[in-house]
Every structure is written in structure tokens, then in C-alpha cells.
Amino acid sequence: MGIEAKWKSRGIRVGKLPCGPLDKISDVPGVTVGHCTLADGDVQTGVTALLPHQGDIFHDKVMAASHVINGFGKTTGLVQIDELGTLETPILFTNTLSVGTVETALVKYMLDKNPDICETTGSVNPVVCECNDSGLNDIRGLHVTEENVRAALADCRADFAEGAVGAGRGMRCHGLKGGIGSASRVVELDGKQYTIGALVLSNHAVFDDLVVAGTPIQSLLDAHIPPHEDKGSIITVLATDIPLSERQLRRLCHRALVGLSRTGSFCGNGSGEIVIAFTTANRGPHYSEKAILPMGMLHDDAIPEKVSINEAVELAKKFGGNDSPSFVNGILAKFVVKGARAAAEAKAPEENKVCGETQEHRETQASQEIQASQEIRASQEPQETPVPQEPQEIQASQEPQEIPENKESEA
């Protein structure tokens, strides 16, 4: 999912950094995502699984950190992540009342793969994230089973589905259809390319606050959806192959809020915002013959000027629903294209402001410069300053196309 190529070619996109080949969190090598979706009448829910790498995650842990922006949530496993700075299981997502079932299934999955757990070594720290999908799903029916968890884990792949799938099936975002969204950004450090990816389970915020590519959407539409409260949650998972310490990963988690804010999120009382970040570059072996372990770490001053995590989270959240690409691309059809150099002369004065100057002001300056040259050639004879012409009206063929009245998508 993403902004259509025709809009990117006209300069409309989120941020300035390049995205990965899939524009998903799985652009980080080794990361995969899978789903099991339950869609039958009132049952609209599911499970999503994320594998940090393709090896033995328990014996080859990844460095990790977490941050609770607003703690109205029931995610498990965060205490040990923050204490030890490692992630040792896949990350699973589901609805709020199914956390217990999913956690049990994840523990059984880890026991099957690691016979030493609670035999010759310690226990395991399962990580399960949740959002409340009770508005579109019969959450009290407890329909998620352990078999659904195993199916999601078995489905993990790089080119995974987004939208109303898996845990995102019954989620809503800004009053529209929410769900699973993902994006990635590529940065260069010491002449080598690295990737930062984001995946969100979006189920929060209100429509009137929605911002796409810096534009409040409510101002572009005649119709409005019914008033609703900012209740729900959003889970954000960040992955990277940049060698980072736990401290630096926690700093990334803190900055996820910037990406959420750019889309109009205000962290309502009933909305739980949880962020987990990990790096595949720094591993922590469960068993080690050496007391001192090597670890690479990014110099803090080398953090890219354009903070890519903000862009990745913002874009991931925008495309968290099945119908989001068509909705967002329809909204973009309302925009006067601001990024295309070739269309610069067709812009309205208000759209042509650069550092406080309008097109009319710049035309006036150009006319004054021409006048000055003429005065020199005419032996300094004074001339009146010509009145700048008004910008041409935008042709009817360039007028933004209408989009159909927005309606909340059914799960």
C-alpha cells in the first residue's frame, strides 16, 4: 500500500527520504509478518505475528526497547524488555480480550522450539500487543484460538498483507477503517545503506483531526462522519538493521510520537499508545562462553538529519486500512499540486507562498529589476513601476477531481 505513483511524480509524498523496495517493515532484512483473519458475521478479528529474524530468536536475541506514550493498554512483556534490553520471542498482535489466549499459544510455540526453557535455563518473555476492536467485533465471544496463533506464525513472509487483516480486522482509525499499516525508510551511514521500518496496529483518533501529507482532511470534504470519541489504541513496532544500543532504541521509541502527531493524533485518555523498537544488527546470545560481548553502536551525532522514523510511522498509519489507499489518493486529487516545478505558474497566490512571499510579490520584484535595466539603457530616465498582472486562473482541466462521499468501511 502507499501513495499512487502519479501523486509521487507530482511531488506529493510523506517526507523526503527514500523508501525500501516494499515500503514495509520487512525491508529490514530477516523481518517477516503473518496474519490469521477471522471474518464471519459479528466475528471480525484475528492475530498478526512479527518475526524479528529467521533464526532462533530465544537463543539469538535482538536488542530492544519500549516506550509507553499513553498507558491505556494491556501489552505483555514490556517490563523485561526495558530491564534486559532484549527481545526473545516473536511479537504478536490481537484484540484486547484475547491477549491471554495468544500469550499461552506463544509460550507453547516457544516451548516446542526450545526444550531447555524452564528445564536447564530460565523462562521466556512472550510479547503480545493489543487493541480493542469491540466496536466492529464480538470481542466478548473470545473467538481467537491457539490454532489461529499458530496459523499467523506459519504465515509470516516479507510481502505481507496490510489493512483489515489479522489483528487489524476489526480496528478503526480516525473514524475510518483501521488495521495493519507499514512503511520503511532508507538512510546512508558511512557509505552503507540501512533501513528503518515501522508497523502499526491502528485503532484510535477522530476523523476531524486527520491530516494527510500536511493537509487537514476535514477542510477538503463537504460530508462528515458522525461524531465519535478518541477511544482505542495504536501499537507501533520499529525495526532497523542499524547497530543501536538499548538506549538509542528507546530514543527512537520516544520519537514515534512525532510521526503520530503529524497525522493528527492527540493521545486521548482512552487511547493506549505503545512503542517497541529492535535492531537486528546487535544480537545477544542466550549462552556465551565469553563474559565480554562485542556490540556496534551508532554515534549519536550521526543520526540522520531527516529523522526517518517520523516519516515511517506517519506513512504506516495512513495506510492502516483496506480502503485507505483509495481514500488517501482520492483526497490527494483535491490538492493543488505544490511539488511539481512544471505546474508552478498555475498555482494560486496563496499556494505560492515561499518564506512569506507570494507569487504577486515575486512578479513585482521581477518587474522592478527589468525597469532598472531599462532605466540604465535610457540614461537613467525615471519610469513608473508597472503593475504586476494577476496570476492566470487555473484551467478547468486542472481543477481537482471530486471524490465520492466518504463512508466508514465495514470490517
C-alpha positions in Angstrom: 0.0 0.0 0.0 1.1 3.6 -0.5 0.5 6.8 -2.3 0.0 6.1 -6.0 2.9 6.8 -8.4 1.0 9.6 -10.2 1.0 11.6 -7.0 4.6 10.9 -6.1 5.6 12.0 -9.6 3.9 15.4 -8.8 5.9 15.8 -5.6 3.2 14.7 -3.1 4.7 12.2 -0.7 5.3 11.8 3.1 8.7 13.0 4.0 11.8 13.2 1.7 13.8 10.0 2.4 13.6 7.1 0.0 11.6 4.0 1.0 12.6 0.4 0.8 11.7 -2.0 -2.1 8.4 -3.0 -0.4 7.9 0.1 1.7 7.2 -2.2 4.7 8.9 -3.1 7.9 10.1 -6.3 6.2 12.5 -4.2 4.1 14.7 -4.7 7.2 16.4 -8.0 6.3 15.0 -11.0 8.1 11.8 -9.4 9.4 8.6 -11.1 8.3 4.9 -10.7 9.2 1.9 -13.1 9.0 -1.8 -13.0 9.7 -4.7 -15.2 10.6 -8.0 -13.3 9.9 -11.4 -14.2 11.3 -14.2 -12.7 9.3 -17.7 -14.3 9.8 -20.7 -12.1 10.6 -20.1 -10.5 14.0 -16.7 -12.1 14.3 -14.2 -9.6 12.8 -10.9 -10.1 14.5 -7.6 -12.1 14.2 -4.0 -12.5 15.0 -0.9 -10.9 13.5 2.7 -12.2 14.1 6.0 -10.5 13.5 9.3 -12.5 13.4 12.4 -10.3 14.2 14.6 -12.6 12.2 14.6 -16.1 10.7 16.8 -17.8 13.2 16.3 -19.0 16.8 15.1 -15.8 18.5 15.3 -17.2 22.0 18.9 -18.2 21.8 19.9 -15.3 19.5 18.0 -12.4 21.0 17.9 -8.9 19.4 18.5 -5.7 21.3 15.2 -4.0 22.0 13.4 -1.2 24.0 9.9 0.1 24.6 8.1 3.3 25.5 4.6 3.8 26.8 3.3 7.1 25.4 -0.1 6.6 27.0 -0.6 3.6 29.2 -4.3 2.7 28.5 -3.2 -0.8 27.2 -2.6 -4.4 28.1 0.6 -5.3 26.1 2.6 -8.0 27.8 6.4 -8.4 28.1 7.4 -4.8 28.3 8.9 -5.0 31.8 11.6 -7.5 30.9 12.3 -5.7 27.6 13.0 -2.5 29.5 15.1 -4.3 32.2 17.2 -6.5 30.0 17.1 -4.7 26.7 16.4 -7.7 24.6 13.5 -9.4 22.6 13.4 -13.2 22.7 10.1 -14.1 21.1 8.0 -13.1 18.1 5.8 -10.1 18.6 2.1 -11.0 18.4 -1.0 -8.7 18.0 -4.6 -9.4 18.7 -7.7 -7.9 20.3 -7.7 -6.9 24.0 -9.7 -9.9 25.5 -7.7 -12.4 23.5 -4.3 -11.5 25.0 -4.3 -14.4 27.4 -5.1 -17.0 24.7 -2.5 -15.6 22.4 0.2 -15.4 25.1 -0.5 -19.1 26.0 -0.2 -20.1 22.4 3.1 -18.1 22.0 4.5 -19.8 25.2 3.7 -23.2 23.7 5.3 -22.2 20.4 8.5 -21.3 22.2 8.5 -24.4 24.4 8.2 -26.6 21.3 11.2 -24.9 19.7 13.3 -24.6 22.9 13.3 -27.7 25.1 15.8 -26.0 27.5 13.2 -23.4 28.7 12.4 -24.0 32.3 14.5 -27.2 32.3 18.2 -26.2 32.0 17.6 -22.5 31.7 15.2 -19.8 32.7 11.7 -18.9 31.5 10.6 -17.0 28.4 9.2 -13.5 28.0 6.2 -13.6 25.5 5.3 -10.2 23.9 1.7 -9.7 22.9 0.2 -6.4 21.9 -3.5 -5.5 21.7 -6.1 -3.0 20.6 -9.9 -3.0 21.5 -11.9 -4.0 18.4 -15.3 -4.3 20.3 -16.9 -1.7 18.0 -16.8 -4.0 15.0 -16.1 -7.4 16.6 -17.9 -9.6 19.0 -14.9 -9.3 21.4 -16.8 -10.9 24.3 -17.2 -14.1 22.3 -13.4 -14.8 22.7 -13.2 -16.3 19.2 -9.4 -16.2 18.8 -7.9 -19.7 19.4 -4.4 -21.1 19.8 -4.7 -22.6 16.4 -5.2 -19.1 15.0 -1.9 -18.0 16.6 0.0 -20.9 15.0 -1.6 -20.1 11.7 -0.4 -16.5 11.9 3.2 -17.6 12.8 3.2 -20.0 9.9 2.0 -17.3 7.5 5.0 -14.9 8.1 6.5 -13.6 4.9 8.2 -10.4 3.6 5.5 -9.3 1.3 2.6 -9.5 3.8 -0.9 -8.1 3.5 -1.9 -4.8 5.1 -5.3 -3.3 6.1 -8.2 -5.1 7.7 -6.3 -8.3 8.1 -5.2 -10.3 11.1 -5.3 -8.4 14.3 -6.3 -5.3 12.3 -9.6 -6.9 11.0 -11.9 -5.1 13.4 -9.9 -1.9 14.1 -10.9 1.7 13.3 -8.6 4.7 12.8 -9.7 8.3 12.8 -13.3 7.1 12.5 -12.4 5.2 9.3 -11.3 1.6 8.7 -8.1 1.0 10.6 -5.8 -2.1 10.9 -2.3 -3.1 9.9 -0.1 -0.5 8.2 3.6 -0.5 7.4 6.3 1.6 5.8 10.1 1.9 5.6 12.8 4.5 5.0 16.4 4.1 3.8 19.4 6.1 5.2 23.1 6.1 4.4 25.7 5.8 7.1 29.5 5.5 6.4 28.7 4.8 2.8 26.3 1.9 3.5 22.6 1.8 3.3 20.4 0.9 6.3 16.7 0.6 6.7 14.3 1.7 9.4 10.8 0.2 9.2 7.5 0.7 11.1 4.4 -1.4 11.6 1.3 -0.2 13.3 -1.9 -1.7 14.6 -4.1 1.4 14.3 -7.3 1.8 16.3 -7.5 5.4 17.6 -8.1 9.1 17.0 -11.0 11.1 15.4 -11.8 12.0 11.8 -11.8 15.8 12.3 -8.2 15.6 13.4 -7.0 13.5 10.4 -4.0 15.1 8.5 -2.7 13.6 5.2 0.5 15.0 3.7 0.2 18.1 6.0 -3.4 18.9 5.0 -6.4 18.7 7.3 -8.8 16.3 5.5 -11.9 17.8 7.1 -11.3 21.0 5.3 -11.4 19.3 1.9 -14.7 17.4 2.3 -18.3 18.6 2.3 -19.6 15.5 4.2 -18.6 14.5 7.7 -18.9 11.2 9.6 -20.9 11.1 12.8 -19.1 12.4 16.0 -17.1 9.8 17.9 -14.7 9.6 20.8 -11.0 9.1 20.6 -11.0 5.6 22.1 -8.9 2.6 21.2 -5.1 2.3 20.8 -2.2 2.3 18.4 0.7 -0.1 18.7 3.9 0.8 16.9 6.8 -1.5 16.2 10.0 -0.2 14.8 12.7 -2.3 13.3 16.2 -1.5 11.9 19.4 -3.0 10.8 21.4 0.0 12.1 23.5 -1.1 15.1 21.9 0.7 18.0 22.1 0.3 21.8 19.1 -0.2 24.0 19.3 3.5 25.0 19.3 4.6 21.4 16.4 2.3 20.6 14.4 3.9 23.4 15.2 7.3 21.9 13.7 6.0 18.7 10.6 4.9 20.6 10.2 8.3 22.0 10.2 9.9 18.5 7.4 7.7 17.2 5.0 10.2 18.8 6.2 12.8 16.3 5.0 10.6 13.4 1.7 10.0 15.1 1.2 13.7 15.8 1.8 14.6 12.1 -1.3 12.6 11.2 -3.5 14.3 13.9 -3.2 12.0 16.9 -3.7 13.7 20.3 -3.3 10.7 22.6 -6.8 10.7 24.1 -7.5 9.4 27.6 -8.9 6.1 26.4 -6.2 5.5 23.7 -3.2 3.4 24.5 0.0 4.3 22.6 2.7 1.6 23.0 6.0 1.6 21.0 8.5 -1.3 20.7 11.8 -1.0 18.8 14.5 -3.5 18.0 17.6 -3.8 15.9 18.7 -6.9 14.0 22.3 -5.7 14.0 23.1 -6.3 17.7 22.4 -9.8 19.0 22.5 -11.2 22.5 23.3 -14.9 22.7 21.4 -16.8 25.4 24.5 -18.8 26.1 28.0 -17.4 25.8 31.5 -18.7 26.7 32.8 -15.1 26.8 32.0 -12.6 29.5 32.5 -9.6 27.3 30.5 -9.4 24.1 31.1 -7.1 21.2 28.4 -4.7 20.1 28.3 -1.9 17.5 26.7 1.4 18.2 25.7 4.4 16.1 27.4 7.7 17.1 24.7 9.9 18.4 25.9 12.8 16.2 25.5 10.6 13.1 21.7 10.3 13.5 20.3 11.3 10.0 19.3 15.0 9.7 15.9 13.9 8.5 14.6 11.7 11.3 13.3 8.7 9.2 11.3 7.1 12.0 8.8 10.1 11.9 8.2 9.6 8.3 7.9 5.8 8.5 5.4 6.0 11.4 3.3 8.7 9.7 3.1 6.8 6.4 2.4 3.4 8.1 -0.5 4.9 10.0 -2.0 6.5 6.9 -2.3 3.1 5.1 -3.6 1.1 8.0 -7.0 0.2 6.4 -8.1 -1.8 3.3 -9.6 1.3 1.7 -7.0 3.7 2.9 -5.0 3.9 -0.4 -8.1 4.8 -2.4 -9.3 7.3 0.3 -5.9 9.0 0.5 -5.4 9.0 -3.2 -8.9 10.5 -3.6 -8.0 13.2 -1.1 -4.8 14.0 -3.0 -6.9 14.6 -6.1 -8.3 17.6 -4.2 -4.8 19.1 -3.8 -3.4 21.8 -6.0 -0.1 20.2 -6.8 2.6 22.1 -5.0 5.7 20.0 -5.7 5.7 20.0 -9.5 8.0 22.6 -11.0 6.3 22.4 -14.3 3.0 23.5 -12.8 4.4 26.4 -10.8 2.8 29.1 -13.0 -0.7 27.6 -12.5 -0.7 28.0 -8.7 -3.0 30.4 -6.8 -1.2 33.2 -4.9 -1.9 31.5 -1.5 -0.4 28.3 -2.8 2.8 30.0 -4.0 3.9 31.5 -0.7 7.6 30.8 0.0 9.2 32.3 3.1 6.2 34.7 3.4 6.4 36.0 -0.2 3.5 35.5 -2.7 3.7 35.0 -6.4 2.5 38.5 -6.9 5.3 39.9 -4.7 7.9 38.0 -6.7 6.4 39.2 -10.0 6.6 42.8 -8.7 10.3 42.3 -7.9 11.0 40.9 -11.3 9.2 43.8 -12.9 11.3 46.2 -10.8 14.5 44.6 -11.9 13.5 44.9 -15.6 12.6 48.5 -15.1 16.0 49.2 -13.5 17.8 47.7 -16.6 15.6 49.9 -18.9 16.4 53.0 -16.9 20.2 52.4 -17.3 19.8 52.0 -21.1 17.6 55.1 -21.2 20.2 57.3 -19.5 18.6 57.0 -16.1 15.3 58.4 -17.2 12.7 57.6 -14.4 9.8 55.3 -15.2 6.8 54.2 -13.3 6.7 50.8 -11.8 4.4 48.5 -13.8 1.5 47.0 -12.0 2.0 43.2 -11.8 -0.5 41.1 -13.6 -2.7 38.8 -11.6 -1.8 35.1 -11.9 -3.7 33.2 -14.6 -6.7 31.3 -13.5 -6.3 27.5 -13.2 -7.8 25.9 -16.2 -10.9 23.8 -15.8 -8.9 20.7 -16.9 -6.5 21.3 -14.0 -9.3 21.5 -11.3 -9.1 18.8 -8.7 -11.4 15.9 -9.3 -14.2 15.1 -7.0 -14.1 12.1 -4.7 -17.1 10.1 -3.6 -18.6 10.8 -0.2 -16.5 9.1 2.4 -18.2 6.4 4.4 -16.8 4.3 7.2 -15.7 0.9 5.8 -17.3 -2.2 7.2 -14.9 -4.7 8.6 
